[in-house]
Structures are given as C-alpha cells and as structure tokens.
C-alpha cells in the first residue's frame, strides 16, 4: 500500500498551504464548539444556541467540501491515472456517507 494515498488506513502528504487551511478551519470550528459549550454552561437562550450550532454545521460542511475537492483533485485523479478503479468505488461510498 502506498504511503501517499487517502483514506483512514492510508496517509496523504499535504502541501503547507492545504495543511494550514484545514487546520485553521478546524481551529475555528473547535472554538465555535467551545463557545456553544459555554453558552450551555451559562444558561443561554435556546434559540441563540441553535443559531450557533447551525453555524458550526455550516463550517463543518464547508470543511468537508474543501477536503473532498482536494481529495478528488489529488488522490482520486492520481489513482485513476494509475488504473486503480477501486478508488471510484471508495469515492462513491464516501459520497453516500456524506449525503445521509
């Protein structure tokens, strides 16, 4: 198994720009979640919490879109060029999981 492939049991080297962008997004999401926890701890009004949860969901969806695009443009394209058609099956399975 190649070291530079995607999936949970594989690895992928990311460019510094891609890495920093993903980590920055995750740090923001983590901060938003900590903010929601604080709101619950401080008995914030339900609607205010729900609005913040919606913002976290939107941020996670945005993260997924960026990660998926990077995956398709790098790992999937490379594997198809190398004749690894099973990568398409993996991608379709991933899309099914994302669209539940």
N, C-alpha and C positions, 0 to 999 in steps of 0.2 A: 504494500500500500504506500502510495506517495505521501510525503510529508506535507506538500503544498496543496492538498485538496480540502474541500469544505465538507462539513457535517460534524456531528457531535463526536465521532470517533476519529475524525481526521483533523488536520490543522491547516491554517492558511496564513501565510505571511501577508501582512497588510502594509501598504505604504504608510509613511509617517502621517501624511495628511488624512488618510482614511481612518487610521487609528485615533488620531486626535479628535476628529469629528465625532466618531462613535462614542468615545469616552466622554466628550463634552456633553453630548446629548444624554447619555446615561447619568452623568453627574447632575444635570438639570432635573431629570426625572426623579432621581433619588431625593433631591432637595424638595421637589414638589410633594413627594410621598411623606417625607418628614414633616412638611408643613401641614398636610392633612392630618397626620397623627396628632400634631399639636392642636389643631382645631378641635379634634375629638376630645383630647385631654382638657381643653379649655371650654368645653360645652358650647361650641359654636353652633349656630343655627343650621339645621339640616340642609336647607337649600344652598347655603354657602358652601358646605362641604361637598354636596353633589356637583356643584359647578367646578370645584377644584378637581374632583375625581374625573369629570369629563375632560378637563384639560390634560390630566395625566394620560387618560386613554388616547387622546389625540396625539400626544407626544410619543407614546409607545407605537401607535400606528405609523407615525412619521419615521421613527427609528426603523421599524420593520421595512418600510418602503425603501429607505436608503440602503439598508443591509441587503435586501433582496435584489435591488438593482445592481449593487456591487457584485453580488454572488453570480448573477446571470452574466454580467459583462466580463467576469474573470473566470471563475471556476467552470461554469456551465459551457461557455464558449470554448475554453481550453479543452475540456473533456470531449466535447462533440468533435472538435478538430482532431483529437486523438482517437476517435472512433468509439468512445465509451458511451454508448447509447443508454446505458442504465442510469446515467445522470439525468436524463429526461424523466424517467420514471420517478426518481428521487425528487426532482423539482415539482412534478405534478402532485406527488404525495404531500410535499411541503405546502403547496398552494391550497390543497384541500384542508390541511390543518389550520392554515391561516384564515380561511374563509368560513370557519364554523360559526 
